[in-house]
Amino acid sequence: MSSGELLHIEPLDLKFPFELKKQISCTIQLSNKTENHVAFKVKTTNPKKYCVRPNTGVVLPRSTCDIIVTMQAQKEMPADMQCKDKFLLQSVSAGPGTTIKDITSELFNKEPGKLVEECKLKVIYYPPPQPPSPVAEGSDEGLSQSPTLLENDNPNNGFEATRSFSDSHDKSSETKSLVSKLAEEKVAAVQRNNRLRQELELLKRDIHKSRSGGVSFMFVIIVGLVGVILGYIVKK
C-alpha cells in the first residue's frame, strides 16, 4: 500500500489470476486523507490491453473511491507468467467545485509550490486456483467398502429414495392445491365485500330519499285512505 500526503492507495500490485481468452479484473481503492478534494488520473504502459474505470476522477474529502482495472482477454500465455506492464496514478489537490470535466493533463503538471503525487503500480500474474482432483475409484479400501455395506444392509435404498421423492411431490401438490383454494376463497371474499358495500351504499341512498320525501309520501297515503272511506260512505 502507498500512503502519500493526498491519497492512500491499496494495493500497489495489481494481481490477475491469468486465464486465456477471459477478461480479468482487479480493484484499486483510493482513500482521501485530507479535507480537500483530490483529483486523480491513471496511466498505463499498455493502454490497449487494459480498461480502467474511472481513469480520472475526484475523491471527496475523507472519502474513498474504487477503480476497476480490467485486462482484456489474452490469446497467448506469457513466458514464465511474467508481466512488464505498469500503471502510474497521479493525484493533486483540487478546488471544491472541481468535476471530471475539469481534469486535464495540465492539472498534473509539476510546478513550484504545487504538490503532485505519483505512485507506480506493478502487474502480477498468477495461475488461477485449480479444482480438486477427483479421487480414483478403489484408491481407498475403507471407502470402497462402505457403499457395499450400506447396500447389503438395505437393498431397497433406491426405492426408498424414489418413494421419498414421490412423497415430497405429493406434499408439494397438496400445498399448491391448498394455496390455490385459499386464493380463490380470498377473491370470493373480496367480491362479497364489494357487493355488501354497494348494497349498503344503495340502502343509505334509499333511507336518505325516504327521509327527504317522507312527509309528502305519508300525505299521499292519508289522502288516498280518506278518499276510499268517503267513497265507501257515499256508496252506502
Disulfide bonds with the S-S distance in Angstrom:
none
